[in-house]
Amino acid sequence: MEFFNSRLANSFGFFLGLVLLIASNALLSFANAKAHHHDFVIQATPVKRLCKTHNTITVNGMYPGPTLEVNNGDTLVVKVTNKARYNVTIHWHGVRQMRTAWADGPEFVTQCPIRPGMSYTYRFTIQGQEGTLWWHAHSSWLRATVYGALIIHPKEGSSYPFPKPKRETPILLGEWWDANPIDVVRQATRTGAAPNISDAYTINGQPGDLYNCSSQDTVVVPIDSGETNLLRVINSGLNQPLFFTIANHQFTVVGADASYLKPFTTSVIMLGPGQTTDVLIKGDQPPSRYYLAARAYASAPNAPFDNTTTTAILEYKSAPCPAKKGLSIRPVMPPLPAFNDTATVTAFTKKFRSPQKVEVPTDIDESLFFTVGLGLNNCPRNFRSSRCQGPNGTRFTASMNNVSFVLPSNFSLLQAHHHGIPGVFTTDFPANPPLKFDYTGNVSRSLWQPVPGTKLYKLEYGSRVQIVLQDTSIFTPENHPIHIHGYDFYIIAEGFGNFNPKTDTSKFNLVDPPLRNTVGVPVGGWAVIRFVADNPGVWLMHCHLDVHITWGLAMAFLVENGVTELEKLEAPPPDYPVC
């Protein structure tokens, strides 16, 4: 009996010690979590690019805006004061916003805009995310210049699942108009035509050596022989998927959209607008200067696009100084894929895998099928021909499942949902296309005109969701980067042509698919994603080509509250903007 009591005491002591250890680790982790306070002032700032100065909308006078760095578990408190002449909101792209949908940012979806002269404070906690995300304006086309990196380091005491890089550099790929981007989109909305294409691409706000009046400000990225450095690449461009490469250097891809990946090597990466990719590069080449370069992946046949190339310079610290002895070392220029090289894009995306086996949702509760694509509206009878300058006197539009999304203007969708305000939206977004057709074939012109509406799709808390995203060839097929706010999702399959549920399910990767927040739906093809609806609120799903969201290529999910307090949307903050 004594022996038994002694064993019991030892077991109890061990159990108590284990509980205390777990509790102390949790407390330590909680104690290490920090709150980061920032002030963002939205203001017009003179910015000179391509020989010309524009009064550009910026954050704190910076273009791009400030880089925010936090650790997993930290809280961000960002007060945004609007001193510009336009309404504005800020979206924290890829942040899960668990129960804090009020801080998500899309205009008229989770909040009314911050009016000129007003302010709003975004408060949210980063939970279980590590890697590269970003923030940007989510109001009209302001995100052309209002954007910046959001870097999430591992929790204090944790490390990367790869050797710690010597240095880390954010690489923000952008688009620049030699005009006011708001004027560009307003002209397109007025005429019904496609908006003017950009005049340059940029790396960290600079076009680079291949553009007029730009060489003196070309971005230089330092590296030293033998170093391994981490580049956090973000496509913050408005409308263009981009190829990115560095002359004579290989990338080891280790993460995307703030999720780690099974590492793989490649000489070129492609990012749709909204996507991020973390790559390691080694200083294993002769000390010199090498171009980083980005240019368009243009998947839509015959659609106009900006065919220029932006560059920055990877410079070895031990490279001969170009200013000495009259030397001018011209950086090595890398080859880039052809503009329409879909094969390279497909080969790249097929390499994406989670680092280990993951819990992909099975026993699906909501099996959805969404078409995504463009359309053409016939000219309304009361419009002059100057307002119908799309093909053959039409106006461009876009839709999901034949519904062209219309934002409300008096209330945000989240506000209307939370307070039960009637007449703002309906919950009858179709789970399937209203009419089945040969989506990627020769589509009848009778299907080119979608129906406008503010339709949401309701999801029960905890439901397991599968969505087939199907491109269409209406007007033109195109690679669409589809982003869901408030959620990450597993991309379990991609393919070309029309999705076939009988044969294509055999392609599903239910073992180690990548976790992303933005999926590039292949041109003339489809992608299948899965997630669990574990975050209550109203969450926008849209094409991240801003020209397409302007035309209505969007919808929103209404995710209902769960049972417990931790499964319910928090109350709106006291300074929540009114419409």
N, C-alpha and C positions, 0 to 999 in steps of 0.2 A: 504493500500500500504506500509506504514511504517513497519507494522507487517511482510509483505511479504519480504521486503528488509532486515529486521533484521534476518528473518529465513534463507534467502539466504546467508547473511554474515556469520551466524553461520555455515551453511552447508559447505560453502567454507572454512571457518577456520578449520572445522573438517577435511575436505578432504585434505587441505594443510598440516595439522598436521600429518595426516596418511601417506601422501607421504613422508614427512620429516622423520617420524619414520622409515618407510621401508627403505628409502635411508640411514639413519644413521646406521641402523642395518646391511645393506649390506656393508657399508663402514667399520663398526667395524669388521665384519666378514673378510673382505678383509685385514684390517689392522692387524688382529690377525694371518693371514696366514703367515707362515714363509718359508724361503728357507733353506734347510739343505744341507750342503756341506760335502762330504766324499771323502776320497781317498782309493781306493782298489788297493793293489799291489798283483798281482797273482805271486806266487813264490813257489818253492820247499822248503819244511820244513821237517826236521826229525820228524816223528811221530811214537811213539812206541805203538803198540797194540798187544795182543795175543803173548807176549814174544819177538816180532820181530820189529825192526825199519825199516820204509820205508821212502823214500824221497817222501813225499806226497805233491800234489799240493794244496795250501791253499790260502786264502785271508788274507793278513797281518800276516801270520804265525799262524793263528788261525784255529782250526778244532773243531767244525763247525766255520764258519766265523762270523763276527760281527752282532749283532742284531741291526737293524735300527728301530727307533721309531719316528713316525710323527703323526700329527693330520690331520683329514679329511680337505682337502683344501690346505695343505702344498705342497711345491715343493721340489723334491729331485734332487740334482746335484751330480752325483757320477763319479769321474774320475777314470777310470780303466787303470792301467799300467801293461803291460804283461812282467814280468821278468821270466816266465817259458819257457820251450822249446817247448810247444805246442801252436797252435792257440787257442784263447779263445773268448767267448762272455758271457755276463751276461743277463739273462732273469728275469724280475720282475713279477713273476708268479701271475696272477690274476689281475694285475693292468690294468685298462681299456685302458690307453694310448690314450685318446681321441685326435685325430689328430696328435699324436706323435709316429706313428708306427716306426719311425727311432730308437726309444729308446727301442723297445720291446725285441730285443736280439737274436732270433734264427738264428743260423749260416746259411748264404746263403738264408735266407728267407727275413728278414728285414735289414740285414747288412752283409757285408763281415767280416770275423773274424779279431780280433785284433792280428796281427802277433807278434811273440816274439820281444821285444824291443820297441813296439809301444804302443800308448794309445788312448783312446776314452772316451769322457764324455757323460754320459747318463743324459738327462734333461727331467723331466716329472712332472706333477702335479696330486696329488690324488684328484679325484672328486667324491664325493658322496659315498665313500666306508669307512666302519669302521669294524674293527675286525682284523683277523690274515691272513696275506699272507706271502709269502716268496720269496727269490731270489735264483737263482742257475745258474751255468754255463749251456750253451746250445750249447755245442760243443763236439762232440764225447761223451765219458763217464766221462768227467771231473766233472760232477755234483755229482759223488760218494763222493767227498770230498769238492767241492766248492759250499757251500750253507749256508744260514742263514735265520733268521726270519725277517719279515717286519711287524711291529706292527702299526696299524693305530688306534689311539685314536679318540674319538669324537672331534668335533670342540671345541675350548675353550669356556667355558660357557655352553656346552651341557654335557649330562651324558649318561651312559649306560641305556638301558631299563630294567635293573635289579639292585638290590642293589649293591653298589660299593664294590668290593671285597677288603679284607684286603691286599692281595698281589697277584701279577700276575707272573706266571712262564712259559716261553716258553719250550715246550717239543718237541725236534726234534728227530724223529725216523729215523735212518739211517741204511745203510748196509755197512759192511766193508769186503774188500777182503784182504787176507794175500798175496797180490801180487799188481802189478801196474794195476789199472782198465783199462788203455789204452791198456796194453798188453793183457788183458783178451778179450776185444772186438776185437782187431786186430787178435788174434788167431782164434776167432770164424768166423770173416769175411774171413780169409784165408781158413779155413777148411770147411766152410758151415755148421758146426755143431752148436748146442746150446752152448752159452758161459758157462764157469764154474760158479756154483752158489757161492754166498757169503759165507764167513766163520763165520760171526757174524752179529748180528743186534746191533745197538747202541741206547742209549738215551743220547742226548746232547754230542755225540761223544765217549761215554764210553760203552763198552759191558756189564759190570756189573759182579756180583758175580759168575755167572754160567759158566764163561769162564776162561781159564788158564791166569795167570799173570794179572788179571783184578780187583780183589777185592779191592785193595788199592785205586783205582780211581773211584769206583762206585759213581755215582751222588747221592747226598742227596738233597731232596726237603723238606724244612722246613714247618711246620704247627703248630698252637697252638690250644688248646682246645677252641671250640666256634667260631673259625674263619671260614669265608667262603672265599676260595681262587679261583682264576681263573687260569686254566691250558689252555695254547694255544698249542694244539697238532697238529703237522705237520708230515705227512708222507713224509720225504725227502729221503726215500729209492729209490734205482734205479729201482728195478724190482719186488717188492713184496708187495701186499696188506697186511696189518697187523691188527690183533686184539690188543686192548690195554685196560688194566684194572688195578685197584688198589685193593689190598686185603681189604675186609670188608667195602669198601666205595662205595657209589653210586655217579654217575655223574648226574648233571643236564645240559643237552646240551642246549646251548643258542645261538650258532652261528656256521656257517661253511662257509669257502671260503669268509670271510669278508662280510657276510650278516647275519643279525639276524634271529633267528628261534623262533617259538613258543616253549617255554621251555618244555622239557620232561625228565624223569629220566630213567636211564639204568645202568646196572652194567658193561657193556662192550661196546666199540665202535669199528668200523672197518673203516679204512681209506685206500683208494687206494693211490699209489704214486701220489703226487701233491695235495692231498686234505688236508684241515685243519679243525679242529673241536675245538670250544671253549666250555669248560665244567667247571662248578662250582663244587667244593668239599667242604664238611663241616668237620670241626674237631670235629666229634661227636662220636669218638671211644675212648676206654681206651688209655691213653697216652702210646705209644709204637712205634715200627717201623714196617712199612708195605711195602711190595714190590709193586712198579709199574712194570708191566710186559707187554712185547709185543712179539708176535710171529706170524708166517705166517698164512694168510688165503690163502690156496692153492686150487684154484677151478679147475685147469686143471687136469683131471684124468691121473695118471701115469707119469706126468711130474716131473722131479727132482726139489727139492726146498730145501732151507736151513731150517732145522727143529729145529734150536736152539732157545733159549729164552733170550732176553735181559731184564735186570732189573735195576731199580734205587730204592732208599729208601725214602719213605715218613716218616719223623721223627718228632714226636711231641716234641716241645721244652721242655716240662715238663717230657718227658720220662726219665727213669733212664739212666745215661750216661754209655754206654757199656764198657768204659775203667775202670770205678770205681770198686773196690773190686773184680776184676777178672771176673766181669759179662760179658757175651757175649749174648746179646739178639738177637737171630736169627729172622730176620724179618718174618712176616707172609706171606706165599706164596698164591697168589690167584689162583683159578681154571681158566683155559682158555678154550675157545671153541675148539672142535676138528678142526684140520687143514682144513677139507673140510666142515665145518658147514655153508652151504649156508642158511639154515633156519634162523639161528641167524642173518646173514647179511641182509636177506630180512625183517625180523621183525624190525630190526634197521632202515633201510632206509625208510620203510613205515611210520615211525613216523615223518619224516621231513615235516614241514609246515612253510610257512612264518607267521610272527606274526599277520598279518591282511590280509584282502582282497587285492589282487594285480591286476594290469592291465596286464593280460596275452594277448599277441597279438592274435587277431582273424582275420577273413577275410584274410586267408593266401595267400600270393603272390607266395611263393616258397615252394612247398611241396616235400621234398626230402626223399629218402630212400637209406641209405648207409649200405652195409654189411661191417662188420669188422671181420677180422680173419687171420689165418695163411695160409701157403701154402708150397708146396715143388716143387722146380724147378729140372727138370731132369739135370743130369750132362752134361755141355757143352762138345762137342766132343774134344775141344782143352785143356780140364782140365785133370790133373792127378787125380787118385782116391783119393789122399791125400787131394784134394781140394773139395771133395764131400763126407764128412763124416756125412751127415744127414742120416735119415732113408733110408735104402735100396739104398745107394749110391747117395743120392740127396743132394740138398742144401736148407736150410730153407729160407723162404721168408714170406712176409705178405702183406696185401693189404686192400684197401677200394674200394668197387664196382669193384673188379678184377683189379684195377690199383695199382701197387707197386710203391710208390712215390720215385722219384729220385731227389736229390737236385742238382741245378746247381753248377758250380765251378768257373766261370769267372765273374759273376755278382750276386748280390742278386736279388731275385724275385721283391722286392719292387723297387729297383733301375731300373730294366728293365722295370717295369710298369711305373714308374714316368717319365723316360726319353725316353720311347717308343723304347727301344732296342729290335730288332726282334730276333727270334730264341732261346730265353731263356726258354720260356714256351708256352703252348697252353691253351686255355680256354674251352676245351671240356671235362672236367671231367664229367662223366655221372651222371645225376640226379637220376637214378635208376640203379639197377644191370643190366648189359648187357643181362643177362639170368636169368629168374626166376627159382628157384629150391627149394627143401625142405631144407632150410638153416640149420636147426638143426637136420636133419635126416642123413641117410647114403648117403653122397655126392659122386657122380661119380668122379673117379680119373681124368677124363678129365677136371674137373674144379679146380684142385689143383694148376695149374700153372698160376699165374697172369701175366699181361702185364706190363713191366716197362714203366714209363712215368712221365713227369713233367707237370701234368695237373691241372689247376685251375678251380674253378667254379665262374662265375661272378655274383655278386649281385648288383642290383641298390640300391643307397642310399635310406634308409627309407623303404626298402621292409621288409615284415613280413615273417619270415622264420620258417618252421617246418621241423625237421629232425627226421626220424625214424632210430635209430641205431640198427642194427640187428647183433647179434653174429652168427658165423657159426661154424659148427662142423668139418670143414676141418682140418685135422690132429687131433685137439682137441678143444672142446669148452673151453672158459675161460672168467673170469670176466675181462673186459677191461676198465681201467679208461681213458675215452676220454676227452681231454682238448682242449678248443678253446682259442687261443690267442686273446686278445683285446676285449673279450666279456664275460659277464655273461649271463646265460640262465635259463629259467624255466624248471624244470624237471616235465612234466605234467603226466607221467605214466611210469610204468615199468612192465615187465611180463616175462613169460617163454615160450619157444617154438617159433614158427614163428608168427610174428606180423600179426594180422588179422584186416584189416581196417573196416570190417563189424561189428565185435563184440568188438574189443579192444578200440574203440573210446569211448565206454560207461564208460571206466575206467579213462578218462581224468579228471584231477583236474584243472579246469579253475578258481578256487576261490582263493586258498592260497597255490599254489605249491612252493617248495623251489627254491631259486635263487642260482646257483652254477657256478663255472668255470670249474669243472671236474666232469663227471658223470661216475659212475661204471655201465657199461652195464652188466646186469646179465649173468652169465655163462649159455650158451644155451638159451639165452633170448634176450630181446630188451628193449630199453628205447626211450621215445619220448621227444624232447626238442623244445622250441620255443624262439626266440629272434627277435629284430628289428635291421636291418643292419644300425646302425646309426654312425658307426665309419669307415671312409674311410681308405683304405690301403690294404696290403696283409697280411692275418692272417692264421697262421698255425693251422690245426686241426689234432691232433695225439693221439695215445695211449701213456700214460705216463709210460708204462713199457718200459724202454729204449732199451731193447733187441728187442722189436717189432718195435719201430721207426727206429732202425738200419736196420731192415729187410724191411721197406717200408710201415708200417701201419700209413699212413698220407695222407693228401691232404691240399690244401690251398684255401681260399676264396679271391677273388679279389673284394673288396667293392669299388664301384665307388664314386667319389666326388659328393656331393650334389650341390645345387645352390649357397647358400650364402658362404661367406668367412669362417664362423664358421662351415661349413659342408664340408670343404675341407682339405686335408692333408697339413700339414705345409711343408715348404721347408726343404730339408735335411740340417743338421748342417755342419759347415765348416770343422770339423775334422772327417767327416764320413770316415770310413776305406775303402780303395780300395782293390780289390782282388789281 
